[in-house]
Amino acid sequence: MREVISLQIGECGDTLANAFWDNLYLEHNISTKKPLVNLINHNEYPEVFLRETTSNNYIPRTIIIDSNKQLEPKYANHIFGNSDSEGNWGKANREFGPSIKLLFKETIRKEAERADCLQGFQIFHSVGGGTGSGITSYLLPIIKDIYEKRLINTFSVLPSENLSQIPSESYNACLTINSLVEYAEIVTLFDNHTLYKMCQLELGISQPYFSDLNSLINPLISAFSCINRYKGNHLTSYKKLLTDCIPFPRLHFFVPLFYPFASSLRKVPENEIIENIVKNTEYFIKNDNYLSTFGGFLLSRGEVSESSIKNEILKEENIRKMRLCEWIPDSFAYENYSVSYKDMKNYCAFFSSNAMSSEIFKRISEKFTYYFRKKTWVDKYLAFGMDEMEFTEAESNSNDLVSEYYPCCMCCEEDDYYYKVEEEGEEGENKVREEKNFCEYEEEEEEEPENYYNQLNND
């Protein structure tokens, strides 16, 4: 069995992970006081995320990590500090991180030894808070050094200005993104800024709270975990996902598009699902010239016809709107699971890798640059032993990451290319003609007074 060890770091990571565990117990009809084997069928593998204790209870393979003891540990493995990180990446990374290094190594070693065939790790965290960003950046190289050939998958929540509680969120996010690029193999981005707009426009919530945003994130995490929890035909493990859907190793960031947004007792038609998934790209990116999708996978759950959903995706109109790259073969995967999420009749999630990720990074990088040029709050980070060069390197690496997306996302179809050149050429000619006419008009206006005064002088 290919087990996965989870790390729930910080308050945000703990909230998302607990919702994931509750849903896992519910979907597989697992009770902590009954044998696990008698409650599941041969096509379900919840033991990838669960393990049996000596008291015949079944608990998650997880480690809870937080800088203070405000969280109530629901499971045995937990590592707590004595002081809050105060939303500071430097304090969590340079002060709290080294203090738990030995304890973390021992805890994760014991958890890994309980697995028959360890597949990798999944991390629940936020990149805006101090603990979720600083501790994750500190532990990623440690995990990679000990378990070099094991995959690391993260569920990363990005900050939003509408729900900002920490003024230095852009610093924390930009510093953490560097670690995710270097040490993680798969990163799923949950952008609070975009989810906030979805709650307002799609769900009609004028002022969404974190609980409203989590209600959109929880079905996505559950759908992503189906790759390991249920028997599939195409996507059977994280390694298979990494091989098929990530053609560029550094660009391993997925942005989820999903539908329906809320629980629906009716069965949503397949054409409506694909139409709304394509429409959701407007929340992430305005300019679709570089929206070519060079990697991704679609997961459907519940009462969904596999043939119908494939036919909808393969329609010429949807291929054009989703901009699936034809020059990267087999970069798109599809998997269907008959088990629905809670009371939803059907549900689809499209995890895409394209320029939407770069737009998110660009927004964070611009905010980072704005504050760093003014040296705002930098002294709070330098007080814990950080150097300004770390900020400069983080800014440079983020800009490089954004620039790497555009060459990969450019559409390579010759017809579209010549069409764009011809269209730009026509616009250019019209623009030149307008400027030329405007200049001639100005010259005529200037000549009239001169001729008039010359005529008066001659008279």
Secondary structure, 3 states (H helix, E strand, C coil): CEEEEEEEEHHHHHHHHHHHHHHHHHHCCCCCCCCCHHHCCCCECHHHCEEECCCCCEEECEEEEECCCCCCCCCCCEEECCCCCCCCHHHHHHHHHHHCHHHHHHHHHHHHHCCCEEEEEEEEEECCCHHHHHHHHHHHHHHHHHCCCCEEEEEEEECCCCCCCCCCHHHHHHHHHHHHHHHCCEEEEEEHHHHHHHHHHCCCCCCCCHHHHHHHHHHHHHHHHHHHHECCCCCCCHHHHHHHHCCCCCCCEEEEEEECCCCCCCCCCHHHHHHHHHHHHHHCCCCHHHCCECEEEEEEEECCCHHHHHHHHCCHHHHHHHCECCCCCCCEEEEEECCCCCCCCEEEEEEEECHHHHHHHHHHHHHHHHHHHCCCCHHHHHCCCCCHHHHHHHHHHHHHHHHHHHHHHCCCCHHHHHHHHHHHHHHHHHHHHHHHHHHHHHHHHHHHHHHHHHHHHHC
